[in-house]
Amino acid sequence: MSETLALQLRDEGTQHLRDGRVEDAIAAYRHALDSWRRLAQQSSSSANAQRNLAIGLNDLAGALHAAGRFSDALDIYEESIAVTTGLLDSDNQNEGLLRDAAITFGRLATTCIAMEDWEDALETANGAVSIFLKFVDSDKGDTGKRFDLALALQRRAIVLAALEAQAQAMTDAEESRNLLRELVRIRPSNQIWRDALSGAERLYEELWS
C-alpha cells in the first residue's frame, strides 16, 4: 500500500510541477519521500527499495531547485547520490544505477551552477560526463545515451567557461553541438533534440565571441 501511495504522490508532484505549482509539488514529493523512507527501512536489503528512495530524493530536490531553494536542494541531492553510491558498491556494473548516478551528478552540477559554486559544479559535472562517456563508448548507436552525453558536456562547458578554462569549454561545447547536430540529422522531428541543439549552438557562439 505504501508503494502505491508513494507512486500516486510522485505523479501528483510531477503534475503540480508541470502546472507551475512548485510549493504543491514540494509538499507531494515530501509525502512520497516519507513513504519511500519507510519502505527502504522495512526492506533495507532490497536494492529496489533503496533505488526508489534515491529517486524520491531526486524528485524533491528538483522541486526545491525550481523554488530557488538551492541549498536545500543540494543537501537532498547529496543524500540521493550517497544512496546510489552505496548500491553501486555491491553492483558497480549496473547500468540503471550508473545512469541514476550520472543524472544526479548532473542535477547537482546544475544546482551548484545556480549557487555559483564553480569548483563543486565542475566535480559533479565531471562525474556525469565520465559515466555518460563510458555508455557511449560501449554503445555508439544508442541515441538516448548520446543525447545524455551532449547535455552533460554542455553543462560542463558552462562551468569551465566560468572557471576561465576557455579552451576546454570550447572543446566540450563543440563536441556537444556535434553530437546534437548528428542526432537531429537522424531524427529531425524530435523537438527536444532540436531545442537542445539550439542551446548548444548559442553556447558555442557565446564562447567563440
ZADO-1210 file (C-alpha; in nm, 4 decimals, padded with zeros to 6 digits):
<atoms>
<atom x="00.0000" y="00.0000" z="00.0000" code="MET" pos="1"/>
<atom x="00.2830" y="00.2418" z="00.0860" code="SER" pos="2"/>
<atom x="00.4453" y="00.1942" z="-00.2546" code="GLU" pos="3"/>
<atom x="00.1155" y="00.2574" z="-00.4341" code="THR" pos="4"/>
<atom x="00.0636" y="00.5731" z="-00.2287" code="LEU" pos="5"/>
<atom x="00.4202" y="00.6894" z="-00.2945" code="ALA" pos="6"/>
<atom x="00.3752" y="00.6441" z="-00.6683" code="LEU" pos="7"/>
<atom x="00.0462" y="00.8339" z="-00.6623" code="GLN" pos="8"/>
<atom x="00.2087" y="01.1186" z="-00.4700" code="LEU" pos="9"/>
<atom x="00.5018" y="01.1227" z="-00.7124" code="ARG" pos="10"/>
<atom x="00.2574" y="01.1560" z="-01.0037" code="ASP" pos="11"/>
<atom x="00.0773" y="01.4380" z="-00.8213" code="GLU" pos="12"/>
<atom x="00.4063" y="01.6163" z="-00.7576" code="GLY" pos="13"/>
<atom x="00.5098" y="01.5845" z="-01.1204" code="THR" pos="14"/>
<atom x="00.1764" y="01.7259" z="-01.2378" code="GLN" pos="15"/>
<atom x="00.1993" y="02.0157" z="-00.9918" code="HIS" pos="16"/>
<atom x="00.5480" y="02.0939" z="-01.1205" code="LEU" pos="17"/>
<atom x="00.4277" y="02.0904" z="-01.4813" code="ARG" pos="18"/>
<atom x="00.1477" y="02.3275" z="-01.3853" code="ASP" pos="19"/>
<atom x="00.3893" y="02.5647" z="-01.2123" code="GLY" pos="20"/>
<atom x="00.2579" y="02.4896" z="-00.8632" code="ARG" pos="21"/>
<atom x="00.6029" y="02.4396" z="-00.7146" code="VAL" pos="22"/>
<atom x="00.5098" y="02.4515" z="-00.3456" code="GLU" pos="23"/>
<atom x="00.2349" y="02.1941" z="-00.4035" code="ASP" pos="24"/>
<atom x="00.4906" y="01.9775" z="-00.5829" code="ALA" pos="25"/>
<atom x="00.7307" y="02.0052" z="-00.2889" code="ILE" pos="26"/>
<atom x="00.4557" y="01.9010" z="-00.0472" code="ALA" pos="27"/>
<atom x="00.3554" y="01.5996" z="-00.2602" code="ALA" pos="28"/>
<atom x="00.7161" y="01.4884" z="-00.3065" code="TYR" pos="29"/>
<atom x="00.7816" y="01.5224" z="00.0686" code="ARG" pos="30"/>
<atom x="00.4855" y="01.2969" z="00.1450" code="HIS" pos="31"/>
<atom x="00.6023" y="01.0485" z="-00.1197" code="ALA" pos="32"/>
<atom x="00.9511" y="01.0555" z="00.0299" code="LEU" pos="33"/>
<atom x="00.8108" y="00.9670" z="00.3714" code="ASP" pos="34"/>
<atom x="00.6711" y="00.6501" z="00.2146" code="SER" pos="35"/>
<atom x="00.9931" y="00.5727" z="00.0261" code="TRP" pos="36"/>
<atom x="01.1890" y="00.6083" z="00.3507" code="ARG" pos="37"/>
<atom x="00.9571" y="00.3734" z="00.5360" code="ARG" pos="38"/>
<atom x="00.9794" y="00.1160" z="00.2581" code="LEU" pos="39"/>
<atom x="01.3597" y="00.1432" z="00.2481" code="ALA" pos="40"/>
<atom x="01.3788" y="00.0948" z="00.6259" code="GLN" pos="41"/>
<atom x="01.1439" y="-00.2040" z="00.6153" code="GLN" pos="42"/>
<atom x="01.3416" y="-00.3611" z="00.3283" code="SER" pos="43"/>
<atom x="01.6951" y="-00.2403" z="00.3945" code="SER" pos="44"/>
<atom x="01.8401" y="-00.5273" z="00.1896" code="SER" pos="45"/>
<atom x="01.6186" y="-00.4546" z="-00.1118" code="SER" pos="46"/>
<atom x="01.8091" y="-00.2717" z="-00.3854" code="ALA" pos="47"/>
<atom x="01.4800" y="-00.1734" z="-00.5482" code="ASN" pos="48"/>
<atom x="01.3535" y="-00.0065" z="-00.2296" code="ALA" pos="49"/>
<atom x="01.6821" y="00.1826" z="-00.1907" code="GLN" pos="50"/>
<atom x="01.6772" y="00.2892" z="-00.5547" code="ARG" pos="51"/>
<atom x="01.3217" y="00.4189" z="-00.5185" code="ASN" pos="52"/>
<atom x="01.4378" y="00.6172" z="-00.2163" code="LEU" pos="53"/>
<atom x="01.7179" y="00.7761" z="-00.4209" code="ALA" pos="54"/>
<atom x="01.4723" y="00.8637" z="-00.6996" code="ILE" pos="55"/>
<atom x="01.2290" y="01.0092" z="-00.4471" code="GLY" pos="56"/>
<atom x="01.5062" y="01.2254" z="-00.3064" code="LEU" pos="57"/>
<atom x="01.5827" y="01.3467" z="-00.6593" code="ASN" pos="58"/>
<atom x="01.2164" y="01.4344" z="-00.7127" code="ASP" pos="59"/>
<atom x="01.2102" y="01.6526" z="-00.4030" code="LEU" pos="60"/>
<atom x="01.5476" y="01.8125" z="-00.4757" code="ALA" pos="61"/>
<atom x="01.4341" y="01.9057" z="-00.8257" code="GLY" pos="62"/>
<atom x="01.1253" y="02.0805" z="-00.6893" code="ALA" pos="63"/>
<atom x="01.3319" y="02.2625" z="-00.4265" code="LEU" pos="64"/>
<atom x="01.5684" y="02.3787" z="-00.7020" code="HIS" pos="65"/>
<atom x="01.2698" y="02.5020" z="-00.9038" code="ALA" pos="66"/>
<atom x="01.1617" y="02.7019" z="-00.5970" code="ALA" pos="67"/>
<atom x="01.5050" y="02.8644" z="-00.5794" code="GLY" pos="68"/>
<atom x="01.5914" y="02.6820" z="-00.2571" code="ARG" pos="69"/>
<atom x="01.9287" y="02.5763" z="-00.3863" code="PHE" pos="70"/>
<atom x="02.0984" y="02.4953" z="-00.0563" code="SER" pos="71"/>
<atom x="01.8105" y="02.2662" z="00.0448" code="ASP" pos="72"/>
<atom x="01.8154" y="02.1029" z="-00.2989" code="ALA" pos="73"/>
<atom x="02.1899" y="02.0454" z="-00.2711" code="LEU" pos="74"/>
<atom x="02.1530" y="01.8635" z="00.0615" code="ASP" pos="75"/>
<atom x="01.8835" y="01.6333" z="-00.0791" code="ILE" pos="76"/>
<atom x="02.0785" y="01.5603" z="-00.3981" code="TYR" pos="77"/>
<atom x="02.3824" y="01.4695" z="-00.1883" code="GLU" pos="78"/>
<atom x="02.1719" y="01.2259" z="00.0140" code="GLU" pos="79"/>
<atom x="02.0433" y="01.0753" z="-00.3095" code="SER" pos="80"/>
<atom x="02.3907" y="01.0246" z="-00.4558" code="ILE" pos="81"/>
<atom x="02.5027" y="00.8667" z="-00.1264" code="ALA" pos="82"/>
<atom x="02.2220" y="00.6100" z="-00.1514" code="VAL" pos="83"/>
<atom x="02.3022" y="00.5340" z="-00.5154" code="THR" pos="84"/>
<atom x="02.6750" y="00.5111" z="-00.4473" code="THR" pos="85"/>
<atom x="02.6017" y="00.2638" z="-00.1683" code="GLY" pos="86"/>
<atom x="02.4085" y="00.0456" z="-00.4130" code="LEU" pos="87"/>
<atom x="02.6889" y="00.0672" z="-00.6684" code="LEU" pos="88"/>
<atom x="02.9377" y="-00.0543" z="-00.4089" code="ASP" pos="89"/>
<atom x="02.7872" y="-00.4015" z="-00.4442" code="SER" pos="90"/>
<atom x="02.6719" y="-00.3774" z="-00.8074" code="ASP" pos="91"/>
<atom x="02.9127" y="-00.1454" z="-00.9861" code="ASN" pos="92"/>
<atom x="02.8262" y="-00.2577" z="-01.3408" code="GLN" pos="93"/>
<atom x="02.4526" y="-00.1978" z="-01.3056" code="ASN" pos="94"/>
<atom x="02.3713" y="00.0353" z="-01.5951" code="GLU" pos="95"/>
<atom x="02.0480" y="00.1586" z="-01.4394" code="GLY" pos="96"/>
<atom x="02.2231" y="00.2598" z="-01.1184" code="LEU" pos="97"/>
<atom x="02.5111" y="00.4179" z="-01.3100" code="LEU" pos="98"/>
<atom x="02.2638" y="00.6236" z="-01.5107" code="ARG" pos="99"/>
<atom x="02.0860" y="00.7255" z="-01.1879" code="ASP" pos="100"/>
<atom x="02.4226" y="00.8422" z="-01.0522" code="ALA" pos="101"/>
<atom x="02.5053" y="01.0343" z="-01.3705" code="ALA" pos="102"/>
<atom x="02.1677" y="01.2084" z="-01.3705" code="ILE" pos="103"/>
<atom x="02.2081" y="01.3055" z="-01.0057" code="THR" pos="104"/>
<atom x="02.5617" y="01.4324" z="-01.0678" code="PHE" pos="105"/>
<atom x="02.4242" y="01.6455" z="-01.3496" code="GLY" pos="106"/>
<atom x="02.1482" y="01.7873" z="-01.1352" code="ARG" pos="107"/>
<atom x="02.3946" y="01.8549" z="-00.8557" code="LEU" pos="108"/>
<atom x="02.6095" y="02.0430" z="-01.1068" code="ALA" pos="109"/>
<atom x="02.3090" y="02.2486" z="-01.2182" code="THR" pos="110"/>
<atom x="02.2322" y="02.3452" z="-00.8581" code="THR" pos="111"/>
<atom x="02.5980" y="02.4304" z="-00.7943" code="CYS" pos="112"/>
<atom x="02.5922" y="02.6498" z="-01.1063" code="ILE" pos="113"/>
<atom x="02.2884" y="02.8330" z="-00.9689" code="ALA" pos="114"/>
<atom x="02.4819" y="02.8884" z="-00.6447" code="MET" pos="115"/>
<atom x="02.7963" y="02.9897" z="-00.8409" code="GLU" pos="116"/>
<atom x="02.9867" y="02.7172" z="-00.6580" code="ASP" pos="117"/>
<atom x="03.2074" y="02.6503" z="-00.9584" code="TRP" pos="118"/>
<atom x="03.4540" y="02.4027" z="-00.8079" code="GLU" pos="119"/>
<atom x="03.1813" y="02.1675" z="-00.6869" code="ASP" pos="120"/>
<atom x="02.9947" y="02.2247" z="-01.0128" code="ALA" pos="121"/>
<atom x="03.3000" y="02.1041" z="-01.2054" code="LEU" pos="122"/>
<atom x="03.3450" y="01.7967" z="-00.9848" code="GLU" pos="123"/>
<atom x="02.9853" y="01.6861" z="-01.0270" code="THR" pos="124"/>
<atom x="02.9742" y="01.7775" z="-01.3969" code="ALA" pos="125"/>
<atom x="03.2846" y="01.5618" z="-01.4453" code="ASN" pos="126"/>
<atom x="03.1047" y="01.2745" z="-01.2742" code="GLY" pos="127"/>
<atom x="02.8136" y="01.2945" z="-01.5163" code="ALA" pos="128"/>
<atom x="03.0340" y="01.3262" z="-01.8257" code="VAL" pos="129"/>
<atom x="03.2533" y="01.0338" z="-01.7185" code="SER" pos="130"/>
<atom x="02.9616" y="00.7930" z="-01.6847" code="ILE" pos="131"/>
<atom x="02.7787" y="00.9024" z="-01.9998" code="PHE" pos="132"/>
<atom x="03.1028" y="00.8885" z="-02.1996" code="LEU" pos="133"/>
<atom x="03.1542" y="00.5261" z="-02.0968" code="LYS" pos="134"/>
<atom x="02.7963" y="00.4494" z="-02.2006" code="PHE" pos="135"/>
<atom x="02.8500" y="00.5989" z="-02.5461" code="VAL" pos="136"/>
<atom x="03.1867" y="00.4284" z="-02.5906" code="ASP" pos="137"/>
<atom x="03.0224" y="00.0930" z="-02.5221" code="SER" pos="138"/>
<atom x="02.7193" y="00.1553" z="-02.7469" code="ASP" pos="139"/>
<atom x="02.7678" y="00.4320" z="-03.0032" code="LYS" pos="140"/>
<atom x="02.4378" y="00.3507" z="-03.1728" code="GLY" pos="141"/>
<atom x="02.2226" y="00.4374" z="-02.8702" code="ASP" pos="142"/>
<atom x="02.0830" y="00.7834" z="-02.9451" code="THR" pos="143"/>
<atom x="01.9497" y="00.8301" z="-02.5921" code="GLY" pos="144"/>
<atom x="02.2961" y="00.7836" z="-02.4450" code="LYS" pos="145"/>
<atom x="02.4457" y="01.0243" z="-02.6973" code="ARG" pos="146"/>
<atom x="02.1829" y="01.2820" z="-02.6061" code="PHE" pos="147"/>
<atom x="02.2608" y="01.2424" z="-02.2354" code="ASP" pos="148"/>
<atom x="02.6315" y="01.2915" z="-02.3086" code="LEU" pos="149"/>
<atom x="02.5640" y="01.6002" z="-02.5194" code="ALA" pos="150"/>
<atom x="02.3717" y="01.7662" z="-02.2353" code="LEU" pos="151"/>
<atom x="02.6394" y="01.6707" z="-01.9806" code="ALA" pos="152"/>
<atom x="02.9119" y="01.8203" z="-02.2000" code="LEU" pos="153"/>
<atom x="02.7073" y="02.1360" z="-02.2490" code="GLN" pos="154"/>
<atom x="02.6677" y="02.1738" z="-01.8738" code="ARG" pos="155"/>
<atom x="03.0386" y="02.1204" z="-01.8121" code="ARG" pos="156"/>
<atom x="03.1262" y="02.3755" z="-02.0815" code="ALA" pos="157"/>
<atom x="02.9305" y="02.6380" z="-01.8880" code="ILE" pos="158"/>
<atom x="03.1243" y="02.5551" z="-01.5713" code="VAL" pos="159"/>
<atom x="03.4612" y="02.5555" z="-01.7464" code="LEU" pos="160"/>
<atom x="03.3850" y="02.8926" z="-01.9027" code="ALA" pos="161"/>
<atom x="03.3043" y="03.0355" z="-01.5590" code="ALA" pos="162"/>
<atom x="03.6373" y="02.8990" z="-01.4363" code="LEU" pos="163"/>
<atom x="03.8064" y="03.0705" z="-01.7341" code="GLU" pos="164"/>
<atom x="03.9174" y="02.7391" z="-01.8823" code="ALA" pos="165"/>
<atom x="03.8204" y="02.8674" z="-02.2248" code="GLN" pos="166"/>
<atom x="03.9891" y="02.6066" z="-02.4438" code="ALA" pos="167"/>
<atom x="03.8358" y="02.3166" z="-02.2505" code="GLN" pos="168"/>
<atom x="03.4966" y="02.4877" z="-02.2508" code="ALA" pos="169"/>
<atom x="03.5128" y="02.5292" z="-02.6282" code="MET" pos="170"/>
<atom x="03.6056" y="02.1626" z="-02.6724" code="THR" pos="171"/>
<atom x="03.3063" y="02.0457" z="-02.4671" code="ASP" pos="172"/>
<atom x="03.0698" y="02.2931" z="-02.6355" code="ALA" pos="173"/>
<atom x="03.1822" y="02.1846" z="-02.9814" code="GLU" pos="174"/>
<atom x="03.1509" y="01.8143" z="-02.9011" code="GLU" pos="175"/>
<atom x="02.8030" y="01.8711" z="-02.7563" code="SER" pos="176"/>
<atom x="02.6993" y="02.0673" z="-03.0644" code="ARG" pos="177"/>
<atom x="02.8330" y="01.7993" z="-03.2996" code="ASN" pos="178"/>
<atom x="02.6547" y="01.5200" z="-03.1144" code="LEU" pos="179"/>
<atom x="02.3264" y="01.7087" z="-03.1257" code="LEU" pos="180"/>
<atom x="02.3660" y="01.8004" z="-03.4912" code="ARG" pos="181"/>
<atom x="02.4061" y="01.4327" z="-03.5725" code="GLU" pos="182"/>
<atom x="02.1043" y="01.3361" z="-03.3615" code="LEU" pos="183"/>
<atom x="01.8848" y="01.5982" z="-03.5292" code="VAL" pos="184"/>
<atom x="02.0083" y="01.4799" z="-03.8696" code="ARG" pos="185"/>
<atom x="01.8966" y="01.1266" z="-03.7760" code="ILE" pos="186"/>
<atom x="01.5594" y="01.2378" z="-03.6386" code="ARG" pos="187"/>
<atom x="01.4741" y="01.5953" z="-03.7409" code="PRO" pos="188"/>
<atom x="01.1209" y="01.5689" z="-03.5984" code="SER" pos="189"/>
<atom x="01.2455" y="01.5325" z="-03.2388" code="ASN" pos="190"/>
<atom x="01.1709" y="01.8743" z="-03.0898" code="GLN" pos="191"/>
<atom x="01.3566" y="01.8076" z="-02.7652" code="ILE" pos="192"/>
<atom x="01.6741" y="01.7377" z="-02.9609" code="TRP" pos="193"/>
<atom x="01.6179" y="02.0413" z="-03.1815" code="ARG" pos="194"/>
<atom x="01.5722" y="02.2670" z="-02.8783" code="ASP" pos="195"/>
<atom x="01.8883" y="02.1238" z="-02.7187" code="ALA" pos="196"/>
<atom x="02.0784" y="02.1863" z="-03.0422" code="LEU" pos="197"/>
<atom x="01.9631" y="02.5489" z="-03.0478" code="SER" pos="198"/>
<atom x="02.1011" y="02.5887" z="-02.6956" code="GLY" pos="199"/>
<atom x="02.4279" y="02.4228" z="-02.7934" code="ALA" pos="200"/>
<atom x="02.4662" y="02.6491" z="-03.0970" code="GLU" pos="201"/>
<atom x="02.4078" y="02.9591" z="-02.8819" code="ARG" pos="202"/>
<atom x="02.6564" y="02.8427" z="-02.6194" code="LEU" pos="203"/>
<atom x="02.9241" y="02.7735" z="-02.8805" code="TYR" pos="204"/>
<atom x="02.8743" y="03.1154" z="-03.0389" code="GLU" pos="205"/>
<atom x="02.8901" y="03.2866" z="-02.6996" code="GLU" pos="206"/>
<atom x="03.2155" y="03.1099" z="-02.6140" code="LEU" pos="207"/>
<atom x="03.3609" y="03.1864" z="-02.9570" code="TRP" pos="208"/>
<atom x="03.2809" y="03.5585" z="-02.9432" code="SER" pos="209"/>
</atoms>
